[in-house]
Amino acid sequence: MSGVFFYGTLRDPALLNIVLGTDASVAARDAVLPDHAVTWADGQIFPTITAQAGASAPGLLLEHPSTDLLARLDFYEGGFGYDLLPVQVIADAVQHSARVYFPRPGMWHAGAPFILADWQERYGALSRLAASEAMEYLGLITPEVLAARMPMIRARAASRLAASTAADVPTAVRSDTRADAVENLRTDLLHSGHFRTEARQLRFPTFGGGMSDEVRREIFVATDAALVLPYDPVRDRVLLVEQFRMGPYGRGDPRPWMLEPVAGRVDPGETPEEAAHRECKEEAGLANIRLERVGSYYCTPGYSTEYFHTYVGIAGLPDDLPRYGGLDSEAEDIRLHLLDFTAAMQLIETGEADNGPLILSLMWLARERGRLRAAA
């Protein structure tokens, strides 16, 4: 059986061990694939490989991989839409038969040269978290299903990483007890699709001292999101988006179309501010906005990990804004509304504004409106 040649991110020992499920990285040795180059996949957080005469792609050669290791590799790389093809690599000045996971033609466009150390610094921790979740699904879903789920898997990993590396928030009033004081006894995966649901069996420190009884808690594992209420201080009006929402529909609301701020998921490698600018352009055609931070918060902390970064976006809102917005690729069907400030505030009084981010953003705007208008 020929070996397997790893290039790009799988040269990272920690990531390789997660994918293989064992410390097989110690058995891999340095090798190169002649006449090939490893570059960033344009617009992505991972590399691709292309044929390039005279180039040399660095990597690792793992000889005689077991059937189990190959199955794990096929699952993980299949999740990226890659196929295993035969090549000849050079290790210790000797040519070896090996196989390499190549992207399918036209899948990615080559970007700048890929440097492993740069990837490790920028995306290594995120990618290892994503790989850990991805490999949980081995034997449960196909590589093709994994490929479709990988964007959300990476987004969940980015959210977990953001939470773990965020600056400490004050604990002047609430408890300073750390999360590592909680005893997580067991985690069960209840559902995995576009979203993920877990059940945790755990014990936590009590305010009276000691530990709680063992309890079971279910968690809806979501991502971070950026939300923007566009506001024109010169014309004193706001922009709202309207779209069908599953939450109201699932609750039995007879009118499940909602008025909301512009909103969208924070993608891996993206800051909340970058996501806010991108979503304003995608949903409302607004390319030039100035963000005023409203706040960041858990929207439903009793059971959901979803975390909102909320802004008011200062921008000119002319009458000829597009009537409809959204991306066809995400099946978004969005209608845009321009309302003067007084009419927008009346939505709170009438109850037509019935979601937290819109109410919070409008109330923040009411507080800061005089300052914003004076500076316009």
NUKOLKE-313571 format. One line per 3 residues: number of its first residue (from 1); their letters; for each residue x, y, z of C-alpha. Coordinates in Angstrom, 2 decimals. Layout:
# residues N
NUM = A = X/Y/Z ~ ...;
//
This chain:
# residues 376
1 = MSG = 0.00/0.00/0.00 ~ 1.44/3.39/-0.98 ~ 1.79/6.18/1.52;
4 = VFF = -0.17/9.40/1.89 ~ 1.35/12.82/1.36 ~ 0.03/15.69/3.48;
7 = YGT = 0.50/19.31/2.47 ~ -0.88/22.57/3.81 ~ -2.75/22.49/7.11;
10 = LRD = -2.24/18.78/7.79 ~ 1.45/19.54/8.27 ~ 0.29/20.93/11.62;
13 = PAL = 0.94/18.02/14.05 ~ -1.99/18.85/16.34 ~ -4.49/19.03/13.48;
16 = LNI = -3.14/15.85/11.90 ~ -3.47/13.96/15.18 ~ -7.09/15.14/15.58;
19 = VLG = -7.95/13.92/12.10 ~ -6.12/10.60/12.43 ~ -7.28/9.99/16.00;
22 = TDA = -3.78/8.99/17.06 ~ -0.28/10.41/17.38 ~ 0.59/9.25/13.88;
25 = SVA = 2.35/12.52/13.13 ~ 5.50/11.14/14.76 ~ 5.67/8.45/12.05;
28 = ARD = 5.37/10.98/9.21 ~ 8.54/12.37/7.65 ~ 9.34/15.43/5.59;
31 = AVL = 8.77/15.11/1.86 ~ 8.13/17.28/-1.19 ~ 5.84/16.96/-4.20;
34 = PDH = 7.72/18.21/-7.28 ~ 6.08/20.53/-9.82 ~ 3.29/21.54/-7.47;
37 = AVT = 2.65/24.66/-5.38 ~ 0.58/25.15/-2.22 ~ -1.29/28.47/-2.07;
40 = WAD = -4.13/29.93/-0.08 ~ -7.50/29.04/-1.56 ~ -8.68/32.50/-2.56;
43 = GQI = -11.13/33.90/-0.01 ~ -10.79/30.87/2.31 ~ -8.93/30.08/5.54;
46 = FPT = -7.22/26.97/4.15 ~ -4.85/26.19/1.26 ~ -5.15/24.47/-2.08;
49 = ITA = -2.58/22.74/-4.30 ~ -2.02/23.20/-8.03 ~ 0.35/21.85/-10.65;
52 = QAG = 3.18/24.32/-11.30 ~ 6.30/23.39/-13.26 ~ 9.50/23.90/-11.28;
55 = ASA = 7.74/24.44/-7.96 ~ 8.05/22.14/-4.95 ~ 5.24/21.58/-2.43;
58 = PGL = 6.50/20.77/1.10 ~ 4.65/18.18/3.12 ~ 4.74/15.01/5.17;
61 = LLE = 4.81/11.41/3.98 ~ 3.01/8.79/6.07 ~ 3.88/5.35/4.77;
64 = HPS = 1.69/2.28/5.15 ~ -1.37/3.97/6.72 ~ -3.90/1.55/8.19;
67 = TDL = -7.37/1.07/6.75 ~ -8.79/2.93/9.75 ~ -6.52/5.93/9.18;
70 = LAR = -7.44/6.06/5.50 ~ -11.13/5.96/6.38 ~ -10.66/8.90/8.74;
73 = LDF = -8.71/10.82/6.09 ~ -11.29/10.09/3.40 ~ -14.02/11.39/5.68;
76 = YEG = -12.21/14.59/6.65 ~ -10.80/15.48/3.24 ~ -14.04/14.45/1.57;
79 = GFG = -15.60/17.13/3.71 ~ -13.55/19.64/1.76 ~ -14.44/18.08/-1.57;
82 = YDL = -10.98/16.60/-2.22 ~ -10.13/13.34/-4.03 ~ -7.21/10.98/-3.34;
85 = LPV = -4.95/10.70/-6.42 ~ -1.58/8.94/-7.02 ~ 1.69/10.93/-7.20;
88 = QVI = 5.44/10.48/-6.80 ~ 7.01/12.38/-3.88 ~ 10.60/12.81/-2.72;
91 = ADA = 11.66/11.95/0.84 ~ 15.30/11.58/1.92 ~ 16.33/12.02/-1.73;
94 = VQH = 14.35/8.90/-2.69 ~ 11.21/8.78/-4.83 ~ 8.14/7.22/-3.20;
97 = SAR = 4.69/6.33/-4.47 ~ 2.04/8.19/-2.54 ~ -1.46/9.55/-2.79;
100 = VYF = -2.51/13.17/-2.32 ~ -5.88/14.78/-1.67 ~ -6.43/17.13/-4.61;
103 = PRP = -9.31/19.58/-4.91 ~ -11.70/18.90/-7.74 ~ -11.09/21.04/-10.86;
106 = GMW = -12.46/24.56/-10.53 ~ -13.29/24.18/-6.84 ~ -10.84/26.81/-5.56;
109 = HAG = -8.83/29.62/-7.10 ~ -5.17/29.87/-6.12 ~ -4.22/32.87/-3.99;
112 = APF = -0.99/33.96/-2.32 ~ 1.71/31.41/-1.39 ~ 0.72/29.40/1.69;
115 = ILA = 2.99/29.68/4.72 ~ 2.20/27.19/7.48 ~ 3.37/29.44/10.32;
118 = DWQ = 1.02/32.22/9.17 ~ -1.92/29.81/9.09 ~ -1.04/28.41/12.53;
121 = ERY = -1.01/31.90/14.01 ~ -4.20/33.13/12.33 ~ -6.38/30.06/11.95;
124 = GAL = -4.69/27.10/13.63 ~ -6.70/27.12/16.85 ~ -9.97/27.68/14.99;
127 = SRL = -9.27/24.88/12.50 ~ -8.34/22.41/15.24 ~ -11.62/23.12/17.05;
130 = AAS = -13.54/22.68/13.79 ~ -11.73/19.42/13.03 ~ -12.55/18.08/16.49;
133 = EAM = -16.26/18.60/15.86 ~ -16.06/17.31/12.28 ~ -14.46/14.03/13.35;
136 = EYL = -17.27/13.44/15.88 ~ -19.50/12.72/12.88 ~ -17.34/9.92/11.46;
139 = GLI = -19.64/6.99/10.78 ~ -22.75/9.14/11.27 ~ -22.79/11.17/8.04;
142 = TPE = -21.16/10.99/4.61 ~ -18.21/13.14/3.52 ~ -20.61/14.97/1.18;
145 = VLA = -22.88/15.91/4.09 ~ -19.82/16.97/6.08 ~ -18.77/19.22/3.19;
148 = ARM = -22.11/21.00/3.34 ~ -21.88/21.41/7.11 ~ -18.27/22.61/7.30;
151 = PMI = -19.08/26.36/7.04 ~ -21.32/26.14/10.12 ~ -18.84/23.86/11.90;
154 = RAR = -16.12/26.46/11.36 ~ -18.46/29.25/12.46 ~ -19.23/27.40/15.71;
157 = AAS = -15.51/26.88/16.25 ~ -14.89/30.59/15.68 ~ -17.55/31.43/18.27;
160 = RLA = -16.04/29.08/20.86 ~ -12.61/30.54/20.21 ~ -13.93/34.10/20.49;
163 = AST = -15.51/33.28/23.85 ~ -12.36/31.64/25.20 ~ -10.02/34.45/24.14;
166 = AAD = -12.21/37.49/24.89 ~ -11.05/39.98/27.46 ~ -12.48/39.33/30.91;
169 = VPT = -15.72/41.19/31.55 ~ -16.20/42.82/34.96 ~ -17.44/40.79/37.92;
172 = AVR = -18.21/43.67/40.26 ~ -21.71/42.26/40.93 ~ -21.89/38.76/39.57;
175 = SDT = -19.86/35.74/40.71 ~ -16.21/35.48/39.72 ~ -16.43/31.67/39.64;
178 = RAD = -14.71/30.32/36.52 ~ -16.15/27.83/34.04 ~ -13.50/25.25/34.90;
181 = AVE = -15.15/24.90/38.32 ~ -18.10/23.19/36.59 ~ -17.83/19.39/36.45;
184 = NLR = -18.86/18.26/32.96 ~ -19.58/14.56/33.49 ~ -20.92/13.69/30.06;
187 = TDL = -21.80/15.26/26.72 ~ -24.37/13.69/24.37 ~ -24.92/14.84/20.80;
190 = LHS = -28.68/15.10/20.31 ~ -28.80/16.62/16.86 ~ -26.43/17.84/14.20;
193 = GHF = -27.51/19.53/11.01 ~ -27.21/23.18/10.10 ~ -27.45/23.65/13.88;
196 = RTE = -26.24/21.44/16.71 ~ -27.88/20.43/19.99 ~ -26.07/18.85/22.94;
199 = ARQ = -27.05/17.53/26.35 ~ -24.62/18.00/29.22 ~ -24.61/15.98/32.43;
202 = LRF = -22.92/18.25/34.97 ~ -22.52/19.67/38.48 ~ -21.80/23.33/39.23;
205 = PTF = -20.70/25.34/42.30 ~ -23.61/26.73/44.31 ~ -23.87/30.13/45.99;
208 = GGG = -24.25/28.37/49.35 ~ -21.00/26.45/48.91 ~ -20.30/22.97/47.60;
211 = MSD = -21.58/21.48/44.36 ~ -25.07/21.09/42.94 ~ -26.71/17.74/42.41;
214 = EVR = -26.03/16.18/39.02 ~ -28.26/17.85/36.42 ~ -28.93/17.44/32.72;
217 = REI = -29.02/20.57/30.59 ~ -29.61/20.84/26.85 ~ -27.73/23.39/24.74;
220 = FVA = -28.49/24.89/21.34 ~ -25.00/25.43/19.92 ~ -25.09/28.42/17.59;
223 = TDA = -22.67/31.09/16.35 ~ -21.85/34.73/16.90 ~ -23.80/37.25/14.84;
226 = ALV = -23.45/40.93/13.94 ~ -26.54/43.17/13.85 ~ -26.76/46.72/12.53;
229 = LPY = -29.59/49.26/12.65 ~ -28.73/51.72/9.84 ~ -29.54/55.31/10.82;
232 = DPV = -29.34/58.51/8.78 ~ -28.90/61.40/11.26 ~ -29.39/64.05/8.55;
235 = RDR = -32.76/62.76/7.38 ~ -33.52/61.26/10.82 ~ -34.62/57.86/9.63;
238 = VLL = -33.72/54.21/9.94 ~ -33.62/51.19/7.68 ~ -35.27/47.93/8.72;
241 = VEQ = -35.23/44.56/7.00 ~ -38.23/42.22/6.84 ~ -38.03/38.48/6.29;
244 = FRM = -39.67/35.18/7.17 ~ -38.35/33.73/10.44 ~ -38.57/30.13/11.66;
247 = GPY = -38.75/31.06/15.35 ~ -42.12/32.83/15.15 ~ -43.36/30.26/12.65;
250 = GRG = -42.40/27.36/14.91 ~ -44.06/29.07/17.89 ~ -47.32/29.24/15.96;
253 = DPR = -47.26/32.99/15.28 ~ -49.82/33.67/12.50 ~ -47.52/36.37/11.07;
256 = PWM = -43.96/34.97/11.06 ~ -42.43/37.82/9.01 ~ -40.34/40.09/11.24;
259 = LEP = -38.94/43.62/11.15 ~ -35.31/43.52/12.26 ~ -31.93/45.23/12.02;
262 = VAG = -29.57/44.02/9.32 ~ -28.05/40.82/10.69 ~ -25.82/37.90/9.83;
265 = RVD = -23.36/35.32/11.10 ~ -19.78/36.29/11.92 ~ -17.75/34.12/9.56;
268 = PGE = -14.49/32.39/10.58 ~ -11.54/34.76/10.41 ~ -13.87/37.77/10.47;
271 = TPE = -14.29/40.36/13.22 ~ -17.81/41.36/14.28 ~ -17.20/44.78/12.73;
274 = EAA = -16.16/43.23/9.41 ~ -19.27/41.05/9.48 ~ -21.43/44.10/10.17;
277 = HRE = -20.04/45.94/7.14 ~ -20.42/42.87/4.92 ~ -24.02/42.24/5.96;
280 = CKE = -24.98/45.89/5.37 ~ -23.68/45.60/1.84 ~ -25.29/42.21/1.17;
283 = EAG = -28.70/42.89/2.68 ~ -29.16/46.62/2.14 ~ -26.66/47.75/-0.47;
286 = LAN = -24.91/50.03/2.05 ~ -21.18/50.16/1.38 ~ -20.16/53.11/3.56;
289 = IRL = -21.32/53.04/7.17 ~ -19.81/54.15/10.46 ~ -20.49/51.77/13.30;
292 = ERV = -21.60/52.91/16.75 ~ -21.40/50.00/19.19 ~ -24.58/49.28/21.14;
295 = GSY = -23.43/46.17/23.02 ~ -22.58/42.48/22.87 ~ -24.71/39.92/24.67;
298 = YCT = -26.18/36.42/24.85 ~ -29.65/36.56/23.36 ~ -31.07/33.48/25.15;
301 = PGY = -28.54/32.40/27.80 ~ -30.84/29.80/29.36 ~ -30.11/27.32/26.57;
304 = STE = -28.40/28.93/23.56 ~ -24.75/29.80/22.89 ~ -25.78/32.43/20.32;
307 = YFH = -24.01/35.75/20.93 ~ -24.96/39.08/19.36 ~ -22.72/42.04/18.53;
310 = TYV = -25.09/44.97/18.01 ~ -24.44/48.30/16.31 ~ -26.17/51.38/14.98;
313 = GIA = -24.72/52.12/11.54 ~ -24.44/55.78/10.55 ~ -25.08/56.15/6.83;
316 = GLP = -26.90/58.21/4.25 ~ -30.23/56.51/3.46 ~ -31.45/57.91/0.14;
319 = DDL = -34.87/57.20/-1.32 ~ -33.43/55.08/-4.15 ~ -32.11/52.29/-1.94;
322 = PRY = -32.96/48.84/-3.32 ~ -36.42/47.64/-2.35 ~ -35.27/44.08/-1.84;
325 = GGL = -32.01/42.55/-0.62 ~ -30.22/39.38/0.45 ~ -28.21/36.66/-1.23;
328 = DSE = -29.75/34.06/-3.52 ~ -27.00/31.64/-2.42 ~ -28.41/31.77/1.13;
331 = AED = -32.07/31.68/0.04 ~ -32.59/35.14/1.56 ~ -35.80/36.92/0.64;
334 = IRL = -35.56/40.35/2.24 ~ -37.68/43.48/1.94 ~ -36.26/46.84/3.02;
337 = HLL = -38.16/49.58/4.85 ~ -37.21/53.24/5.40 ~ -38.97/54.78/8.41;
340 = DFT = -38.53/58.14/10.05 ~ -37.40/58.01/13.67 ~ -40.83/58.74/15.17;
343 = AAM = -42.50/56.01/13.11 ~ -39.76/53.55/14.06 ~ -40.21/54.28/17.78;
346 = QLI = -43.96/53.77/17.45 ~ -43.23/50.18/16.46 ~ -42.25/49.56/20.08;
349 = ETG = -45.49/51.11/21.36 ~ -47.69/49.12/18.98 ~ -45.80/45.86/19.50;
352 = EAD = -44.87/45.52/15.84 ~ -41.23/45.65/16.96 ~ -41.27/42.31/18.76;
355 = NGP = -37.69/41.09/18.81 ~ -35.01/42.05/21.30 ~ -32.27/43.36/18.99;
358 = LIL = -34.63/45.80/17.25 ~ -36.12/47.10/20.50 ~ -32.69/47.45/22.11;
361 = SLM = -31.21/49.22/19.07 ~ -34.11/51.66/18.82 ~ -33.95/52.48/22.53;
364 = WLA = -30.18/53.04/22.30 ~ -30.79/55.28/19.29 ~ -33.39/57.27/21.23;
367 = RER = -30.80/57.90/23.92 ~ -27.98/58.86/21.55 ~ -29.98/60.52/18.75;
370 = GRL = -29.25/64.08/19.82 ~ -25.50/63.49/19.85 ~ -25.56/61.73/16.47;
373 = RAA = -27.64/64.46/14.83 ~ -25.48/67.22/16.26 ~ -22.36/65.59/14.81;
376 = A = -23.89/65.02/11.35;
//
